[in-house]
Structure formats: C-alpha cells, structure tokens
Amino acid sequence: MYPFTLPSGRTCAIRELTGVEEELLTNTRLLRTGTAINQILRNCLVQLDEKTELTPTDVLDLLDGDRHFLLIKLRQVSLGDEVSLSLVCPHPACQATNAIQVNLEDLPVTPYPPEREFTITLPGSGRTVRFGHLDGHKEVRLAALPDADMTHGMLIRILDIDGNAPNKKTVVEMSLKDRQALREAMKAVDGDIDTTVNTTCQRCGTPIKTKVEAHQDFFFPGSR
C-alpha cells in the first residue's frame, strides 16, 4: 500500500495498477464516459480516511482535484517517477520531435480550502452566485451531455444565483465580465496537482505547452 494525503486533506492508500486497469485504460468507450476512471479508482483505492470497503459512491464523492491527483500517483507508484515524453513542435514549418523528462514527484500540488461552498458578487450585474467544487458525480453528468461546453462546466458547479436555481439561459446571458469573474473565482478555490509541461522546441524555440498525462507514453511508456 502507498499512503497519500489528497489535495482536499483526506488521507488514502492505493495499490499499484495491474493488467485489469491497463485494459480499462485502453477502452475508448469507457474512458469517454468516465466509467474506466471510476472503476480504476475503485479498484486501486484500498483505503480512504478510515474506510477500507469502498463503494462507487465513495469514488464519485471525491473532488475533481483529488481524482486527478490519484491518477498521477497511480502511474507514479506503478511505473516510477520519471516520464519520458516525445513532444512534436507545433510550428508547421518545424514539427521537430523533442525528447523531455518529467519527474512526477516534482509536480506542484495546490490544496483545497476547508470550505466547500463559496459566494461571489458578480462585478457587472451585482448578482450573487453561490457555487461548489466539481466532483465525480458532476463529472459523470458532464460526460453524459452530448454538447458539454464551457457554460455547462460553470453551470454544474452553481448552487444558486440570487437564491434561485440556475439554468443554462441565465449563465449564457451573463456578460463576459461576469463569466470571467465567475471562472476565476472557481479556479481560485480549486485544489489539484499541476501536470502542465512548459518547454520550447530545441530546434526553433517555439513554445510547447501540454499536460503530461495527455500522452500515450504516460501510462504506456515505449509503446509507440
């Protein structure tokens, strides 16, 4: 078992990935719906706080940043700290392949604040919005939407606007100033592990930005 403290402050212990989880990671349909990730977390979480017999609800109750943190740590304990990435330069006249190394132990972690509900007064309209964190339940609902977009991502976290239940029309009709302020307020209270990779092309100097887990080499090193 490998013990960790999650960005939310909860404690947990995980086991290494096996072939069972590898099969889930190659199932495109289950990955798209979120079923694969939920099953992997349930399989590999051997303890959450004091609880050792975990249910699907326990996994869905986890905050988004905790779930992301666990996936990174599962890769780390199963395959090691170092990840070798081959990044293609995005400049169309270059497209050189850049080999870089990322140490997962060095990725910064932002903890969640102790509160679980937050209030913002929008700068343009003066309306009061109460919102919470994204969790596994909300991720499943978003994955089930055929047209999930930025508005849905905000809407699903809103508890009420001026004390009234939110709807998509209300969020769509917000001014850009209010939408930006709401997004920034949500981001400011989110815990997570930052998997951003910033580098420059070794041939032409073009900036390259990506997420370490977005590459096949993350869970399947040397498979290409």
DOSE-692760 format. One record per residue: x, y, z of N, C-alpha, C, O in turn; chain; residue number from 1. Coordinates in steps of 0.001 Angstrom, whole numbers. Layout:
BEGIN
      n.x      n.y      n.z     ca.x     ca.y     ca.z      c.x      c.y      c.z      o.x      o.y      o.z  chain  resi
        X        Y        Z        X        Y        Z        X        Y        Z        X        Y        Z      A   NUM
...
//
This chain:
BEGIN
      n.x      n.y      n.z     ca.x     ca.y     ca.z      c.x      c.y      c.z      o.x      o.y      o.z  chain  resi
      835    -1192        0        0        0        0      878     1253        0     1957     1278      591      A     1
      385     2283     -675     1093     3551     -749      187     4643     -190     -848     4939     -787      A     2
      548     5251      946     -305     6272     1569      -44     7666      988     1090     8012      656      A     3
    -1109     8452      873    -1002     9830      404    -2015    10699     1117    -3020    10216     1639      A     4
    -1732    11989     1130    -2723    12980     1553    -3216    13700      307    -2413    14250     -446      A     5
    -4509    13704       81    -5105    14292    -1112    -5131    15816    -1005    -5001    16356       93      A     6
    -5296    16517    -2130    -5393    17981    -2075    -6494    18488    -1156    -6402    19601     -639      A     7
    -7538    17686     -945    -8634    18080      -51    -8265    17920     1416    -8985    18393     2295      A     8
    -7142    17253     1684    -6744    16977     3055    -7131    15591     3534    -6709    15172     4611      A     9
    -7932    14865     2748    -8299    13493     3106    -7079    12585     2936    -6189    12867     2133      A    10
    -7053    11511     3690    -5959    10553     3579    -6433     9325     2816    -7618     8993     2817      A    11
    -5492     8663     2167    -5845     7479     1382    -4634     6575     1259    -3514     6953     1604      A    12
    -4881     5378      762    -3814     4454      401    -4228     3775     -895    -5396     3438    -1084      A    13
    -3261     3577    -1791    -3539     2957    -3082    -2609     1783    -3320    -1558     1665    -2689      A    14
    -3010      918    -4238    -2145     -178    -4689    -1723      103    -6122    -2258     1006    -6766      A    15
     -769     -666    -6619     -288     -481    -7985    -1340     -915    -9006    -2222    -1722    -8712      A    16
    -1223     -363   -10205    -2054     -784   -11329    -1679    -2197   -11760     -523    -2607   -11658      A    17
    -2671    -2929   -12242    -2444    -4270   -12796    -2968    -4319   -14227    -3404    -3306   -14775      A    18
    -2920    -5488   -14815    -3454    -5665   -16162    -4935    -5366   -16254    -5422    -4971   -17313      A    19
    -5657    -5549   -15163    -7089    -5230   -15151    -7288    -3753   -15461    -8131    -3392   -16281      A    20
    -6509    -2903   -14802    -6621    -1469   -15024    -6044    -1056   -16380    -6522     -103   -16995      A    21
    -5024    -1767   -16841    -4471    -1463   -18150    -5518    -1668   -19238    -5601     -880   -20180      A    22
    -6312    -2721   -19111    -7382    -2963   -20078    -8406    -1831   -20049    -8905    -1417   -21095      A    23
    -8716    -1334   -18866    -9662     -221   -18758    -9101     1031   -19427    -9845     1794   -20043      A    24
    -7798     1242   -19309    -7166     2424   -19890    -7112     2382   -21411    -6875     3410   -22045      A    25
    -7325     1229   -21999    -7327     1106   -23458    -8732     1022   -24034    -8900      870   -25244      A    26
    -9748     1121   -23171   -11138     1038   -23627   -11652     2454   -23888   -12030     3170   -22962      A    27
   -11659     2841   -25150   -12028     4211   -25526   -13431     4571   -25074   -13662     5683   -24599      A    28
   -14367     3648   -25215   -15758     3929   -24849   -15883     4187   -23356   -16548     5139   -22947      A    29
   -15251     3351   -22538   -15344     3517   -21089   -14588     4753   -20614   -14981     5383   -19632      A    30
   -13508     5100   -21305   -12784     6319   -20960   -13632     7552   -21263   -13651     8503   -20480      A    31
   -14328     7538   -22390   -15126     8691   -22803   -16260     8968   -21814   -16571    10129   -21549      A    32
   -16872     7938   -21274   -17982     8117   -20342   -17526     8324   -18899   -18337     8657   -18035      A    33
   -16237     8130   -18635   -15733     8247   -17274   -15814     6962   -16484   -15311     6895   -15362      A    34
   -16439     5935   -17047   -16598     4662   -16341   -15249     4023   -16031   -15058     3462   -14952      A    35
   -14313     4108   -16977   -12996     3487   -16782   -12267     4100   -15600   -11727     3381   -14760      A    36
   -12249     5433   -15528   -11534     6111   -14441   -12174     5783   -13099   -11473     5514   -12124      A    37
   -13495     5802   -13046   -14175     5485   -11790   -13867     4063   -11336   -13672     3820   -10145      A    38
   -13821     3129   -12273   -13540     1746   -11910   -12081     1581   -11474   -11790      842   -10534      A    39
   -11177     2263   -12155    -9757     2205   -11775    -9566     2730   -10359    -8860     2121    -9556      A    40
   -10192     3858   -10054   -10065     4426    -8709   -10659     3493    -7662   -10087     3324    -6585      A    41
   -11790     2893    -7967   -12395     1975    -7007   -11522      736    -6810   -11382      241    -5692      A    42
   -10939      240    -7897   -10082     -943    -7797    -8840     -678    -6949    -8446    -1508    -6130      A    43
    -8226      497    -7160    -6894      742    -6611    -6881     1492    -5282    -5856     1528    -4602      A    44
    -7999     2083    -4911    -8084     2711    -3594    -8335     1618    -2558    -9394      990    -2563      A    45
    -7390     1394    -1690    -7555      363     -665    -7970      958      672    -8383      242     1584      A    46
    -7853     2291      777    -8316     2957     1993    -8575     4422     1695    -7805     5064      981      A    47
    -9660     4949     2244    -9992     6361     2130   -10389     6838     3513   -11414     6419     4051      A    48
    -9572     7720     4092    -9701     8076     5508    -9598     6784     6314    -8579     6098     6237      A    49
   -10619     6439     7080   -10574     5202     7872   -11306     4048     7188   -11343     2936     7715      A    50
   -11879     4306     6032   -12728     3315     5375   -11901     2436     4432   -11091     2940     3654      A    51
   -12110     1125     4507   -11375      183     3657   -12289     -565     2686   -11801    -1167     1730      A    52
   -13590     -538     2909   -14537    -1156     1984   -15230      -24     1227   -16215      543     1699      A    53
   -14702      293       53   -15183     1462     -677   -16275     1107    -1676   -16256       31    -2275      A    54
   -17220     2014    -1849   -18339     1830    -2766   -18171     2757    -3967   -17337     3662    -3922      A    55
   -18939     2558    -5035   -18893     3501    -6163   -19195     4936    -5731   -18615     5879    -6269      A    56
   -20093     5102    -4768   -20428     6442    -4290   -19233     7112    -3628   -19035     8317    -3785      A    57
   -18431     6345    -2890   -17229     6906    -2261   -16292     7494    -3306   -15708     8557    -3098      A    58
   -16153     6801    -4426   -15266     7264    -5502   -15834     8514    -6170   -15093     9448    -6475      A    59
   -17154     8533    -6399   -17782     9686    -7039   -17821    10897    -6120   -17865    12033    -6591      A    60
   -17807    10662    -4818   -17786    11769    -3857   -16467    12525    -3869   -16409    13668    -3417      A    61
   -15411    11909    -4376   -14095    12560    -4397   -14119    13816    -5265   -14711    13821    -6344      A    62
   -13479    14866    -4791   -13385    16093    -5562   -12502    15879    -6792   -11632    15008    -6813      A    63
   -12751    16696    -7809   -12055    16554    -9088   -10536    16567    -8935    -9844    15749    -9542      A    64
   -10018    17485    -8133    -8571    17565    -7938    -8003    16358    -7240    -6879    15949    -7528      A    65
    -8768    15772    -6315    -8339    14542    -5645    -8273    13385    -6630    -7348    12575    -6581      A    66
    -9252    13308    -7523    -9302    12235    -8513    -8117    12346    -9472    -7479    11347    -9803      A    67
    -7834    13563    -9909    -6695    13802   -10793    -5385    13437   -10093    -4528    12774   -10677      A    68
    -5236    13870    -8850    -4054    13555    -8048    -3852    12044    -7954    -2732    11556    -8101      A    69
    -4927    11311    -7711    -4826     9856    -7564    -4362     9184    -8855    -3571     8242    -8809      A    70
    -4837     9652    -9991    -4409     9063   -11262    -2911     9270   -11491    -2220     8369   -11967      A    71
    -2418    10456   -11151     -988    10717   -11301     -186     9828   -10354      838     9268   -10745      A    72
     -644     9698    -9123       71     8886    -8143       -3     7401    -8491      942     6663    -8213      A    73
    -1097     6949    -9088    -1192     5553    -9519     -142     5251   -10584      489     4194   -10562      A    74
       39     6171   -11502     1078     5983   -12513     2448     5975   -11849     3313     5177   -12210      A    75
     2644     6857   -10883     3935     7009   -10224     4328     5753    -9453     5459     5282    -9568      A    76
     3396     5207    -8665     3740     4028    -7860     3830     2773    -8716     4479     1802    -8329      A    77
     3184     2786    -9878     3174     1604   -10734     4353     1555   -11706     4878      478   -11988      A    78
     4769     2714   -12217     5783     2746   -13270     6971     3649   -12956     7898     3747   -13760      A    79
     6959     4307   -11807     8099     5135   -11432     7849     6625   -11589     6865     7051   -12195      A    80
     8767     7410   -11024     8624     8863   -11017     8846     9500   -12387     8202    10494   -12722      A    81
     9745     8936   -13171    10152     9567   -14430     9220     9216   -15586     8850     8059   -15784      A    82
     8852    10251   -16345     8054    10069   -17559     8830    10665   -18723     9214    11834   -18684      A    83
     9060     9864   -19758     9746    10333   -20962     8702    10695   -22014     7880     9859   -22388      A    84
     8733    11923   -22486     7762    12391   -23471     8467    12782   -24767     9580    13307   -24755      A    85
     7800    12518   -25869     8269    12975   -27181     7273    14006   -27683     6176    13652   -28115      A    86
     7644    15272   -27629     6739    16361   -27970     7065    16911   -29351     8206    17278   -29634      A    87
     6054    16963   -30203     6233    17476   -31559     6028    18983   -31551     5034    19473   -31016      A    88
     6948    19707   -32133     6857    21164   -32221     5578    21554   -32970     5310    21019   -34046      A    89
     4777    22487   -32410     3529    22870   -33066     3705    23788   -34272     2751    24026   -35013      A    90
     4924    24309   -34476     5146    25203   -35620     5103    24376   -36906     5860    23415   -37043      A    91
     4231    24736   -37847     4069    23909   -39062     5324    23790   -39913     5471    22819   -40656      A    92
     6228    24752   -39820     7456    24694   -40618     8565    23927   -39918     9641    23733   -40484      A    93
     8312    23491   -38695     9350    22794   -37937     8936    21353   -37641     9445    20411   -38247      A    94
     8011    21200   -36705     7479    19887   -36309     8573    18901   -35881     8456    17693   -36087      A    95
     9620    19436   -35292    10672    18579   -34758    10177    17854   -33512     9320    18363   -32789      A    96
    10716    16669   -33268    10380    15893   -32078    11351    16244   -30957    12569    16202   -31132      A    97
    10791    16589   -29812    11589    16999   -28656    11425    15970   -27538    10310    15714   -27081      A    98
    12529    15389   -27104    12510    14414   -26017    12740    15134   -24694    13751    15817   -24528      A    99
    11808    14984   -23749    11975    15607   -22437    11636    14600   -21337    10957    13602   -21576      A   100
    12118    14882   -20145    11854    14055   -18975    11065    14875   -17953    11382    16037   -17699      A   101
    10038    14259   -17376     9252    14894   -16318     9315    13992   -15092     9090    12786   -15189      A   102
     9621    14579   -13942     9622    13835   -12687     8305    14124   -11973     8054    15258   -11565      A   103
     7472    13109   -11821     6142    13289   -11233     6204    13756    -9783     5274    14395    -9291      A   104
     7294    13436    -9106     7427    13843    -7712     7590    15365    -7601     7347    15944    -6542      A   105
     7998    15998    -8685     8229    17443    -8661     6983    18256    -8998     7012    19483    -8904      A   106
     5890    17602    -9390     4688    18343    -9784     4079    19042    -8565     3860    18404    -7536      A   107
     3804    20339    -8671     3260    21076    -7520     1800    20721    -7255     1026    20486    -8183      A   108
     1437    20686    -5979       74    20375    -5558     -521    21586    -4855       93    22149    -3949      A   109
    -1715    21983    -5272    -2443    23073    -4627    -3544    22470    -3758    -4407    21764    -4280      A   110
    -3543    22722    -2457    -4582    22148    -1594    -5906    22891    -1736    -5936    24071    -2083      A   111
    -6997    22185    -1465    -8307    22828    -1396    -8429    23621      -97    -7820    23251      907      A   112
    -9199    24695     -101    -9506    25369     1161   -10474    24499     1964   -11061    23569     1411      A   113
   -10652    24783     3258   -11552    23943     4062   -13020    24101     3689   -13813    23191     3931      A   114
   -13402    25244     3101   -14814    25450     2737   -15194    24604     1524   -14346    24240      710      A   115
   -16486    24300     1423   -16988    23543      271   -18035    24317     -522   -18468    23862    -1580      A   116
   -18443    25468      -28   -19340    26351     -760   -18775    27770     -716   -18159    28183      267      A   117
   -19002    28512    -1819   -18403    29827    -1957   -19414    30791    -2579   -20328    30380    -3293      A   118
   -19230    32068    -2295   -20138    33091    -2804   -19341    34198    -3475   -18315    34638    -2957      A   119
   -19821    34647    -4636   -19211    35765    -5343   -20312    36734    -5767   -21387    36315    -6195      A   120
   -20039    38018    -5645   -20904    39051    -6209   -20324    39444    -7558   -19205    39951    -7635      A   121
   -21073    39214    -8605   -20561    39454    -9957   -20337    40953   -10177   -21183    41765    -9803      A   122
   -19202    41323   -10781   -18836    42741   -10887   -19716    43552   -11825   -19868    44759   -11642      A   123
   -20296    42900   -12826   -21117    43639   -13787   -22556    43786   -13347   -23072    44900   -13253      A   124
   -23203    42672   -13079   -24638    42666   -12747   -24916    42868   -11270   -26019    43262   -10892      A   125
   -23911    42597   -10421   -24129    42676    -8982   -24879    41479    -8421   -25220    41468    -7238      A   126
   -25140    40481    -9238   -25861    39291    -8768   -24947    38447    -7883   -23724    38470    -8020      A   127
   -25568    37708    -6982   -24829    36867    -6049   -24912    35415    -6498   -26003    34866    -6656      A   128
   -23758    34799    -6701   -23695    33400    -7147   -23045    32565    -6048   -21974    32895    -5541      A   129
   -23714    31487    -5700   -23159    30527    -4741   -22785    29274    -5516   -23591    28757    -6290      A   130
   -21549    28775    -5310   -21084    27623    -6084   -20252    26688    -5219   -19817    27048    -4126      A   131
   -20042    25483    -5731   -19242    24484    -5037   -18177    23913    -5954   -17921    24433    -7039      A   132
   -17561    22827    -5492   -16488    22190    -6255   -17060    21180    -7258   -18203    20741    -7134      A   133
   -16253    20829    -8238   -16547    19730    -9143   -16149    18423    -8471   -15090    18336    -7849      A   134
   -17007    17397    -8597   -16674    16083    -8048   -16998    15009    -9072   -17365    15319   -10205      A   135
   -16867    13750    -8681   -17094    12654    -9612   -18520    12576   -10121   -18744    12235   -11283      A   136
   -19484    12884    -9274   -20886    12872    -9701   -21103    13870   -10836   -21746    13553   -11837      A   137
   -20569    15064   -10674   -20733    16102   -11700   -19957    15747   -12965   -20407    16046   -14071      A   138
   -18791    15110   -12810   -18022    14690   -13988   -18821    13694   -14832   -18811    13768   -16061      A   139
   -19509    12769   -14170   -20330    11782   -14881   -21457    12480   -15640   -21749    12142   -16787      A   140
   -22080    13452   -14990   -23171    14185   -15645   -22665    14964   -16846   -23332    15007   -17879      A   141
   -21490    15581   -16726   -20920    16315   -17857   -20571    15383   -19010   -20799    15708   -20176      A   142
   -20013    14216   -18671   -19625    13251   -19713   -20838    12731   -20477   -20721    12333   -21637      A   143
   -22000    12735   -19830   -23218    12216   -20470   -23858    13236   -21412   -24729    12879   -22206      A   144
   -23436    14503   -21331   -24012    15536   -22184   -23419    15463   -23590   -22198    15399   -23732      A   145
   -24249    15470   -24628   -23708    15398   -25994   -23031    16687   -26438   -22244    16685   -27384      A   146
   -23342    17803   -25747   -22822    19095   -26178   -22219    19877   -25015   -22372    21096   -24939      A   147
   -21535    19181   -24111   -20941    19857   -22951   -19955    20923   -23404   -19110    20672   -24263      A   148
   -20067    22113   -22824   -19199    23217   -23196   -18817    24003   -21948   -19069    23559   -20828      A   149
   -18205    25173   -22143   -17750    25990   -21022   -18915    26393   -20117   -18782    26431   -18894      A   150
   -20056    26694   -20737   -21222    27090   -19954   -21692    25956   -19059   -21992    26182   -17887      A   151
   -21760    24748   -19585   -22147    23598   -18764   -21165    23387   -17621   -21560    23046   -16506      A   152
   -19863    23595   -17908   -18849    23420   -16877   -19033    24363   -15706   -18779    23984   -14563      A   153
   -19474    25596   -15973   -19769    26544   -14897   -21104    26223   -14234   -21218    26209   -13008      A   154
   -22116    25965   -15068   -23478    25740   -14570   -23542    24596   -13572   -24247    24690   -12566      A   155
   -22817    23520   -13836   -22915    22341   -12989   -22351    22579   -11592   -22631    21819   -10665      A   156
   -21552    23644   -11444   -20981    23964   -10135   -21795    25011    -9374   -21584    25211    -8178      A   157
   -22726    25681   -10064   -23506    26745    -9436   -24636    26151    -8602   -25409    25326    -9089      A   158
   -24726    26572    -7352   -25794    26122    -6457   -27021    27008    -6588   -28143    26504    -6632      A   159
   -26826    28309    -6649   -27939    29228    -6888   -27410    30584    -7307   -26249    30920    -7072      A   160
   -28299    31367    -7943   -28000    32741    -8341   -29077    33625    -7737   -30254    33502    -8076      A   161
   -28674    34509    -6848   -29628    35329    -6092   -30672    34463    -5397   -31835    34849    -5276      A   162
   -30244    33294    -4944   -31129    32407    -4208   -32002    31526    -5073   -32771    30723    -4544      A   163
   -31909    31651    -6389   -32745    30865    -7307   -31922    29805    -8015   -30727    29986    -8248      A   164
   -32568    28699    -8355   -31895    27612    -9067   -31373    28120   -10409   -32086    28841   -11107      A   165
   -30149    27762   -10785   -29581    28258   -12043   -30112    27486   -13244   -30617    26372   -13108      A   166
   -29990    28088   -14408   -30285    27384   -15652   -29307    27861   -16712   -28624    28869   -16528      A   167
   -29239    27143   -17811   -28254    27463   -18841   -28479    28854   -19422   -27518    29569   -19707      A   168
   -29740    29242   -19599   -30034    30549   -20181   -29437    31670   -19335   -28882    32628   -19871      A   169
   -29551    31550   -18020   -29030    32578   -17130   -27515    32713   -17272   -26988    33825   -17293      A   170
   -26816    31580   -17368   -25355    31603   -17466   -24918    32082   -18843   -23945    32829   -18951      A   171
   -25615    31670   -19894   -25275    32104   -21247   -25423    33618   -21383   -24624    34266   -22059      A   172
   -26443    34177   -20741   -26729    35603   -20890   -25897    36491   -19963   -26025    37714   -20008      A   173
   -25057    35900   -19135   -24143    36706   -18328   -23185    37476   -19237   -22808    36990   -20304      A   174
   -22803    38654   -18818   -21784    39402   -19565   -20451    38661   -19500   -20222    37856   -18598      A   175
   -19584    38940   -20456   -18266    38311   -20440   -17504    38673   -19169   -16753    37855   -18639      A   176
   -17697    39906   -18678   -17045    40332   -17437   -17469    39428   -16280   -16633    38988   -15492      A   177
   -18784    39150   -16182   -19286    38316   -15095   -18852    36866   -15249   -18498    36217   -14264      A   178
   -18877    36358   -16465   -18459    34967   -16691   -16976    34787   -16354   -16586    33793   -15741      A   179
   -16162    35754   -16761   -14732    35665   -16463   -14495    35718   -14958   -13680    34964   -14427      A   180
   -15205    36604   -14277   -15054    36715   -12825   -15475    35427   -12137   -14837    35003   -11173      A   181
   -16538    34803   -12618   -17014    33549   -12024   -16015    32428   -12258   -15733    31650   -11347      A   182
   -15477    32335   -13468   -14474    31302   -13758   -13240    31485   -12881   -12695    30512   -12360      A   183
   -12805    32722   -12718   -11620    32988   -11898   -11881    32652   -10432   -10996    32147    -9741      A   184
   -13096    32932    -9957   -13442    32604    -8571   -13458    31096    -8356   -13017    30610    -7315      A   185
   -13962    30358    -9333   -13987    28898    -9238   -12570    28335    -9246   -12232    27456    -8453      A   186
   -11749    28855   -10153   -10371    28370   -10260    -9582    28658    -8994    -8727    27864    -8600      A   187
    -9864    29794    -8348    -9102    30214    -7180    -9284    29289    -5986    -8433    29253    -5096      A   188
   -10391    28534    -5954   -10663    27671    -4799   -10471    26189    -5127   -10773    25322    -4308      A   189
    -9971    25908    -6320    -9783    24515    -6732    -8424    23990    -6289    -7400    24644    -6487      A   190
    -8423    22810    -5692    -7185    22105    -5416    -6865    21168    -6560    -7765    20740    -7283      A   191
    -5596    20844    -6733    -5234    19953    -7843    -3730    19687    -7807    -2993    20263    -7007      A   192
    -3307    18805    -8690    -1887    18622    -8973    -1647    19176   -10368    -2356    18820   -11309      A   193
     -662    20035   -10505     -416    20722   -11770      480    19872   -12654     1667    19701   -12375      A   194
      -99    19341   -13723      635    18460   -14629     1049    19179   -15914     1388    18534   -16906      A   195
     1022    20497   -15895     1390    21280   -17082     2884    21155   -17378     3722    21250   -16481      A   196
     3193    20943   -18640     4578    20906   -19107     4790    22101   -20022     4121    22228   -21048      A   197
     5716    22975   -19654     6083    24118   -20483     7535    23960   -20917     8431    23834   -20083      A   198
     7760    23967   -22222     9118    23862   -22743     9192    24610   -24067     8204    25207   -24496      A   199
    10328    24586   -24706    10485    25202   -26022    11131    24202   -26967    11914    23348   -26552      A   200
    10794    24321   -28223    11361    23428   -29227    12873    23604   -29280    13376    24726   -29348      A   201
    13577    22507   -29248    15043    22550   -29253    15602    22996   -30599    16758    23409   -30691      A   202
    14781    22912   -31639    15259    23313   -32961    14942    24771   -33268    15814    25506   -33730      A   203
    13690    25206   -33016    13289    26544   -33461    12887    27482   -32329    12693    28676   -32559      A   204
    12760    26963   -31112    12433    27810   -29975    10960    28098   -29775    10605    28896   -28907      A   205
    10093    27469   -30553     8647    27678   -30392     8198    27125   -29042     8585    26015   -28675      A   206
     7382    27885   -28290     6884    27371   -27009     6007    26138   -27199     5207    26065   -28132      A   207
     6170    25181   -26308     5349    23966   -26306     4718    23837   -24930     5411    23870   -23913      A   208
     3397    23691   -24904     2674    23527   -23642     1740    22331   -23757     1006    22202   -24737      A   209
     1769    21463   -22760      934    20277   -22794      692    19789   -21368     1201    20373   -20411      A   210
      -77    18730   -21235     -290    18059   -19958      405    16708   -20020      282    15986   -21010      A   211
     1128    16369   -18973     1933    15151   -19016     1077    13913   -19245     1521    12981   -19917      A   212
     -151    13879   -18699     -999    12691   -18831    -1708    12614   -20177    -2392    11631   -20462      A   213
    -1548    13657   -21018    -2225    13670   -22312    -1508    12808   -23350    -1989    12668   -24474      A   214
     -378    12237   -22990      437    11498   -23960      414     9997   -23678      354     9562   -22528      A   215
      461     9237   -24739      428     7779   -24635     1555     7246   -23763     1398     6231   -23085      A   216
     2699     7939   -23783     3847     7489   -23003     3610     7553   -21479     4364     6971   -20700      A   217
     2568     8259   -21081     2335     8419   -19639     1989     7080   -18993     2647     6667   -18038      A   218
      971     6405   -19498      602     5107   -18935     1214     3933   -19703     1262     2814   -19191      A   219
     1681     4185   -20929     2217     3106   -21750     3580     3496   -22302     3712     3694   -23510      A   220
     4599     3612   -21455     5928     4048   -21928     6518     3070   -22921     6485     1855   -22724      A   221
     7069     3637   -24011     7739     2821   -25012     6817     2010   -25893     7270     1100   -26587      A   222
     5499     2327   -25880     4562     1510   -26645     4489     1917   -28106     3969     1168   -28934      A   223
     5012     3114   -28438     4920     3559   -29835     6061     3003   -30667     6141     3275   -31865      A   224
//
